Amino acid sequence: MSGTAFERYAPFIQEYIYRKRWTDLREVQAEACSAILDTDDHVIIASGTASGKTEAAFFPILTTLYHHPSNSVGVLYIGPLKALINDQFERLSGLLEDSGIPVWPWHGDVSQSMKQRALKEAQGVLQITPESLEALLMLRPSEAARLFGDLRFVVIDEIHAFMGTDRGLQVLCLLSRLEKIVGCRPRRVGLSATLNDYEPALRYLAAGTDRRAQAVGIRHHGRTISLCADSFLLPHDPEEAEKVMAEYNSFLYDNCHDKKCLIFTNSRSNAEKVIADMKEIAHKRQEKDVFFVHHGSVSAALRQEAEAALRDREGPTVAAATLTLELGIDIGDLDSTIQIGAPYSCTSFVQRLGRSGRRSGKSQMMFLELLEPSERNVFEQLPWTLLRAIAIIQLYLEESWVEPFTLKPKPFSLLAHQTLSTLMTYGELSPPELARSVLLLPAFRETITQEEYRLILRYMIAEDYLQRVENGAIIVGIRGERITNHYSFYAVFQDEQAYHVQSKEGEIGTLDSCPTAGEVFVLAGRTWKTLDVDMERKIVYVAPVRNSRIPSWNGSGGHIHTKIVQRMKKALEEDVCYPYLTPRAQKVLEAARSLARKSGMLESSILPCGENSFYFCPWVGSKTMKTIKCLFSCGLKEPLQIYSVFGGDHYLQITSGFSGAEFFRRMAELSIDMDDPDMVLPEDQIPQVDKYDAMIPGELLRSAFLHNELDLESAIDILKDVETCS
């Protein structure tokens, strides 16, 4: 036993360690104990999966709380997923059973009675999502002040899931706003299993504070990795394709049905399809149904059932999941993981790989791809998911590389969001007070100029998102109230329309779109027929369908780092037989290499793939504005289709019409007359920023093109004013 750390822990933690029959503390736990108890620094605990990061953080934190009780909630735990919070709640409840320190979950699925008890007692550990913290600060600032008046620590779990995202910037804003409302300066502790570069994470953790940050953890972990990648190519002939499809499903079934196994997919619909097929095979073979589905549209009760089965059930258990089981939920020790297609990032790959072999030290992962034939153009004939899998595996094996953390240069949407939220907290603020409250938040302090903020405020006032009252103060306007009064406002990312699916058995889950009466669909691994729809309450009433053929789904697209794209190109250029490829997959790769060389796509920037349709090779430079500018220079006119490598099965398309991009367009048009003295910060508080050319048009183009909302003529007009492309 690492005596120094163990002896410093509170008595109830020592007793917990004895009950668990631990014979030693892990290195990361000893390091974290010293960093938390002996310094005043923020701390990042960056260690591998199943290395005891949670205990490394909470053992010393709870020890300080035990010896020096706080007068309010002492520890605020922020988790990216409700399921992760539920899992950590169970773990901490067992740890704190004899401590006298309560732990409270706080998110959308937690009852109001539980939240009222937490508010009344205001002690211990409170576990919350960013969205629920936003709602608490925005709607209950006085209760938040009492709840966190003596806050000592903030623990950010899976910190890599926040960094470089709008949601991560939202967390930084919320922590700064919390410190201002409450008047406290808590230390921050971040947890992650996938950090390679500590410096950006340290800067993120310490943003907006005057404390230094340090990192602890084992940087290199002994682990045996077993990888395999296989590809099934569907023939053109329907009968032959049916046979290959059956072979593919049987292969998948044989590699998972007798194991503790996670099957990762890149979309919810694919997870549903996989489990429906596996259940059908189990039924035909008269074997036990051990299959579950786990994703955000499945009801909380069914998700918890899947988690409990993986964690507690003896014998084989298989679950298909999206990113909901990618993060650190405790689901026990798995035999293997299977990835359908390929993840979109190396970070995701490392997380998913680490879900198996957590105790044995041997991680197994199989990549499985089903290729559909196409002869329309070179772009659609290449096996993009196989290339992406190879690129991600090679980057990990060759360089141990994961995506670096980068801040968004101009987070305008979050700026508008936090402006509305701040005004909801305080009711009304004078223009200088509003500027100080918002522009000095960590997300904007070094990125947004006063002139840019003045521009956005003018537009929001003109459109009634904000309103100026007689005394000159600013309040939330009528349109702003409609937005902030809806629960989706608490999230800075786009909220999906949710239709609740109910059968006689209870709630099954949710759908993003509303089915019509009589429509058949798959949810929670079963097939359902729509009986009726209550549009006002957004409830879909269904009945189970037996022996129904399940339709096929295509995978969804995603964003890929440039380095992965470049490695995909190298996989096409080099003549290497990767050892983890099966003979079948190697044959597919060789055919792809031959096709790429013959087409000239490895040297070209644009290839025609139909009338007014072009494929833009990503390795030449795939920034959206450069792509569009290049195509415009060719004199093309609408309709125009621009094929994208990302995802391999979708494209961006410029269409006529204009709707959702209007906000950004008007911001671009209104970039004049910004001399309003009321919007100016005091001289000593002016953020120092470098000039960032053409960011508003860039944001406009990015948003508009991705949502098919910008007509060609308007885009050309905007581009005429752009001198530099970033």
ABEGO torsion letter per residue (X at the ends): XBAAAAAABBAAAAAAAAAAGBABBBAAAAAAAAAAAABABBBBBBBBBGAGAAAAAAAAAAAAAAABBBABBABBBBBABAAAAAAAAAAAAAAAAAAGBBBBBBBAABBAAAAAAAAAAGBEBBBBBAAAAAAAAAABAAAAAAAAAABABBBBBGAAAABGBAAAAAAAAAAAAAAAAAGBBBBBBBBBAABABAAAAAAAAABGBABBBBBBEBABBBBBBBBBBBBBBBBABAAAAAAAAAAAAAAAAAAAAABBBBBBBABAAAAAAAAAAAAAAAAAAGBBBABBBBBAABBAAAAAAAAAAAAABBEBBBBBBBAAAABABBAEBBABBBBBEBBABAAAAAAAAAABGAAAGBBBBBBBBBBBBBAABAAAABBAAAAAAAAAAAAAAAAGBBBBBBBBABBAAAAAAAAAAAAAAAGBBBAAAAAAAAAABAAAAAABBAAAAAAAAAAAAAAGABBBBAAGBBBBBAAAAAAAABAAAABABBBBBBBBBBBAAEBAEBBABBBBBGBBBBBGGBBBBBABBBAAAGBBBBBBBBGBBBBBBBBBBBBBBAAAAAAAAAAAABBBBBAABBAAAAAAAAAAAAAAAAAGAAABABBBAEBGBBBBBAAAGABAAAAAAAAAAAGBBOBBBBBBABGGABBBBBBBEBBAAAAAAAAAAAABGABBAAABBBAAABBBBBBBBGAAAAAAAAAAAAAGABBAAAAAAAAAABABBX
